[in-house]
Amino acid sequence: MVWGVAAALVANVLYSTGFVLEKRALAGMPALSAAQPGRALLLLAGRPLWICGATVLALGFAAQLAVYRTLPIAAAQGLFLSGLVLLLVLSSVVLGERPSGRERRAVAVIGLALVMVVSSLYGSSEEISHSAPAGILLALCLPTLAAGLLLYAAAERRARRRHRQPTTGVAYAVAVGLLYGVSSLAIKGISGHLGTSDLQDSVPALLASPYPYLLLLTGSSGLVLSQTALQRCRASLIVPVCSTVTCVFTIVSGTIAFSEPLPQDPLRLLLRIGGTALALMVLLTLPRHDAATPTSEGTLP
């Protein structure tokens, strides 16, 4: 358990640092468009600072593989939320973003949710599953992917309306969070296959499963959508909302797909479910619109 918690904290540092580096690189780039993914990828590939940020994020994904090998999926996602505190600090110091008082209080509540989830691990001997039936996995993931893409498209249409209010980007973040939730389930499955001692047999089994293809699909589409949203909106808002959606989806869907039992002890069960519920409440209470003018940073041109 200790190694799993340590790996989760390392992943959080890598994620927060990577997102801030990417946001810094995006500030000086031409406007990206999700409708032109090829152009967006070419622009991103030409920015060394962005490549550095993407590399750091990739290392975060590698650390996530270790986390899923040692911790239940629900507990792992709760720990990943702790990175939001560091993200808020880095976005303020490096990017000059100033979260509202309401957003700072929301992060404090997420910190409380983290404490509750970590506390639920004390004395735990929960079974850790490493594979899920393909039918159940796809039944959960494919509708979620469709919902994420449709939500993003709807947010794009609303953003092009005249006389719109400046958006905080919550809709973008929720859409990307759904895609990355599917990615988390794929990473969980990949970690189960690569964690076996016989890699010669595990690799063909991995390629015969839906995990690598779900990760490829969500990774490529999520890359373009997340960078477009990150360029238009504050990292201190986009990343926490995206992370919260990813966390809640992964806990609910992952527990079902991988059949990982929840804690049997009533107190630990209350802490686990209560921490997740608090994180979800934060998402639902965040403001959807900025108080800034339509010409301020963070809105579409």
C-alpha positions in Angstrom: 0.0 0.0 0.0 2.8 2.4 0.9 4.4 2.0 -2.5 1.1 2.6 -4.2 0.4 5.8 -2.3 4.0 7.0 -3.1 3.5 6.3 -6.8 0.2 8.2 -6.8 1.8 11.2 -5.2 4.7 11.1 -7.8 2.1 10.8 -10.6 0.3 13.9 -9.2 3.5 16.0 -9.2 4.2 14.9 -12.8 0.6 15.6 -13.9 0.4 19.1 -12.4 3.9 20.0 -13.7 3.1 18.7 -17.2 -0.3 20.6 -17.4 1.3 23.9 -16.3 4.1 23.5 -18.9 1.6 22.8 -21.6 -0.5 25.7 -20.6 2.5 28.0 -20.7 3.5 26.8 -24.2 -0.1 27.2 -25.4 -0.2 30.9 -24.5 2.0 31.9 -27.4 0.5 29.6 -30.0 -2.1 30.4 -32.7 -5.6 29.4 -31.7 -6.2 25.6 -31.8 -9.3 24.1 -33.1 -10.7 20.6 -32.3 -12.2 20.6 -35.8 -8.7 20.7 -37.3 -6.8 18.0 -35.3 -4.0 17.6 -37.9 -3.1 21.4 -37.8 -3.3 21.3 -34.0 -0.9 18.4 -33.7 1.6 20.1 -36.1 1.5 23.3 -34.0 2.0 21.4 -30.8 4.9 19.4 -32.2 6.7 22.6 -33.1 6.8 23.8 -29.5 9.7 22.4 -27.4 8.1 23.6 -24.1 4.9 21.8 -25.0 6.8 18.6 -25.9 8.5 18.9 -22.5 5.2 19.1 -20.7 3.7 16.2 -22.7 6.8 14.1 -21.8 6.3 14.9 -18.1 2.6 13.9 -18.4 3.6 10.6 -20.1 5.8 9.8 -17.1 2.8 10.5 -14.9 0.9 7.8 -16.9 3.8 5.4 -16.3 3.5 6.0 -12.6 -0.2 5.4 -12.8 0.5 1.9 -14.0 2.3 1.2 -10.8 -0.5 2.6 -8.7 -3.1 0.4 -10.3 -1.0 -2.7 -9.6 -1.0 -2.0 -5.8 -4.2 -0.2 -4.9 -7.9 -0.7 -5.6 -9.2 1.5 -8.4 -11.4 3.6 -6.1 -8.6 4.4 -3.7 -6.2 5.2 -6.5 -8.5 7.7 -8.0 -9.1 9.4 -4.7 -5.4 9.8 -4.3 -5.0 11.3 -7.7 -7.3 14.2 -6.7 -4.6 15.4 -4.3 -2.7 16.7 -7.3 -5.3 19.5 -7.6 -3.8 21.4 -4.7 -0.3 21.4 -6.3 -1.9 22.4 -9.7 -3.6 25.4 -8.1 -0.3 26.5 -6.6 1.6 26.1 -9.8 -1.0 27.8 -11.9 -0.9 30.8 -9.6 2.9 31.1 -9.4 3.8 30.1 -12.9 0.8 31.2 -15.0 -0.4 34.1 -12.9 -4.0 32.7 -12.7 -6.0 33.8 -9.8 -8.7 31.4 -8.7 -11.8 32.9 -7.2 -12.6 32.4 -3.5 -15.3 29.9 -4.4 -12.8 27.8 -6.4 -10.3 27.9 -3.6 -12.9 26.6 -1.2 -13.8 23.9 -3.7 -10.2 22.7 -3.7 -10.2 22.7 0.1 -13.2 20.4 0.0 -11.4 18.2 -2.4 -8.5 18.1 0.0 -10.9 16.8 2.7 -12.2 14.2 0.2 -8.6 13.1 -0.3 -8.1 12.6 3.5 -11.3 10.6 3.7 -10.2 8.3 0.8 -6.7 7.7 2.2 -8.2 7.0 5.6 -10.4 4.3 4.1 -7.2 2.4 3.1 -6.0 1.9 6.7 -6.0 -1.7 7.6 -7.5 -2.6 4.1 -6.9 -6.0 2.5 -9.2 -5.5 -0.5 -8.8 -7.7 -3.6 -7.1 -5.9 -6.5 -8.5 -7.1 -9.9 -6.4 -6.8 -13.1 -8.8 -7.6 -15.8 -12.4 -7.0 -16.8 -14.8 -8.8 -19.2 -14.6 -7.2 -22.6 -18.4 -6.9 -23.0 -19.0 -5.1 -19.7 -16.0 -2.8 -20.4 -17.2 -1.8 -23.8 -20.8 -1.4 -22.6 -19.5 1.2 -20.1 -16.8 2.9 -22.3 -18.4 3.3 -25.7 -21.5 5.3 -24.5 -19.2 7.4 -22.4 -16.9 8.2 -25.3 -19.9 9.2 -27.4 -21.3 11.4 -24.5 -17.9 13.1 -24.1 -17.6 14.0 -27.8 -21.2 15.2 -28.0 -20.8 17.4 -25.0 -17.7 18.9 -26.3 -19.4 19.6 -29.7 -22.3 21.2 -27.9 -19.9 23.4 -25.9 -18.3 24.5 -29.1 -21.6 25.5 -30.6 -22.6 27.5 -27.6 -19.2 29.3 -27.6 -19.8 30.6 -31.1 -23.0 32.3 -30.2 -23.1 36.0 -30.2 -23.7 37.9 -26.9 -22.6 34.8 -24.9 -21.4 35.0 -21.4 -17.6 34.3 -20.9 -17.3 30.6 -20.1 -15.1 29.1 -17.5 -14.8 26.0 -19.6 -16.6 23.5 -17.2 -18.4 21.9 -20.2 -15.1 21.4 -22.0 -13.5 19.9 -18.8 -16.4 17.5 -18.2 -16.2 16.2 -21.8 -12.4 15.7 -21.6 -12.8 14.1 -18.2 -15.1 11.5 -19.6 -12.6 10.6 -22.3 -9.8 10.4 -19.7 -12.0 8.3 -17.5 -12.1 5.7 -20.2 -8.3 6.1 -20.5 -8.0 5.3 -16.8 -9.9 2.0 -17.2 -7.7 1.1 -20.2 -4.5 1.9 -18.2 -5.9 -0.2 -15.3 -6.3 -3.2 -17.7 -2.9 -2.7 -19.4 -1.2 -2.6 -16.0 -2.8 -6.0 -15.2 -1.4 -7.6 -18.4 2.1 -6.0 -18.2 2.4 -6.8 -14.5 2.6 -10.6 -15.1 6.0 -12.3 -15.0 5.6 -13.9 -18.5 5.6 -10.9 -20.9 5.9 -13.2 -23.9 2.4 -14.5 -23.2 1.0 -11.3 -21.8 1.7 -9.1 -24.8 -0.4 -11.1 -27.3 -3.2 -11.3 -24.7 -3.0 -7.6 -24.2 -3.3 -7.0 -28.0 -6.3 -9.3 -28.1 -8.0 -7.2 -25.5 -9.8 -3.8 -26.0 -7.4 -2.0 -23.6 -4.7 -0.7 -25.9 -7.2 0.4 -28.6 -9.3 2.3 -26.0 -6.2 4.0 -24.8 -5.1 4.9 -28.3 -8.5 6.3 -29.2 -8.9 8.3 -26.0 -5.3 9.4 -26.0 -5.4 10.9 -29.5 -8.8 12.5 -29.3 -8.3 13.6 -25.7 -5.0 15.2 -26.6 -6.5 17.6 -29.2 -9.6 18.3 -27.2 -7.8 18.9 -23.9 -5.2 21.2 -25.5 -7.8 23.3 -27.2 -9.7 23.7 -23.9 -6.6 24.4 -22.0 -5.6 27.1 -24.4 -8.9 28.9 -24.1 -9.6 28.5 -20.4 -7.8 28.7 -17.1 -5.7 25.6 -16.1 -6.8 26.1 -12.5 -10.4 25.4 -13.6 -10.0 23.0 -16.5 -7.7 20.5 -14.8 -9.6 20.2 -11.4 -13.0 19.7 -13.1 -11.5 17.2 -15.7 -9.8 15.3 -12.9 -12.9 15.2 -10.8 -15.0 13.8 -13.6 -12.3 11.2 -14.5 -12.1 10.2 -10.8 -15.9 9.7 -10.3 -16.3 7.9 -13.6 -13.4 5.6 -13.0 -14.4 4.7 -9.5 -18.0 3.9 -10.5 -17.3 2.2 -13.8 -14.1 0.6 -12.7 -15.6 -1.0 -9.6 -18.3 -2.5 -11.8 -16.1 -3.6 -14.7 -13.2 -5.0 -12.6 -15.5 -6.3 -9.9 -13.4 -4.9 -7.1 -15.3 -5.0 -3.8 -15.8 -2.0 -1.7 -14.6 -2.0 1.9 -16.7 -4.3 4.2 -16.0 -2.2 7.3 -18.8 0.4 7.6 -16.5 3.2 8.6 -14.1 2.7 5.8 -17.0 2.3 3.4 -18.4 5.6 4.6 -15.1 7.3 4.1 -14.6 5.9 0.6 -18.1 6.8 -0.6 -18.2 10.1 1.3 -14.9 11.2 -0.2 -16.1 10.5 -3.7 -19.4 12.2 -3.1 -17.7 15.3 -1.8 -15.6 15.5 -5.0 -18.7 15.2 -7.1 -20.4 17.9 -5.2 -17.5 20.3 -5.9 -18.0 19.7 -9.6 -21.7 20.4 -9.5 -21.3 23.7 -7.6 -18.5 25.3 -9.6 -19.6 28.4 -11.6 -20.1 27.9 -15.4 -19.3 31.5 -16.3 -16.5 33.9 -15.6 -17.2 37.4 -14.3 -14.7 38.7 -16.9 -15.6 40.6 -20.0 -16.0 38.7 -23.3 -12.7 40.0 -24.5 -10.7 38.7 -21.5 -8.3 35.8 -21.6 -10.0 32.4 -21.4 -12.8 33.0 -23.9 -13.0 32.2 -27.6 -12.1 35.0 -30.0 
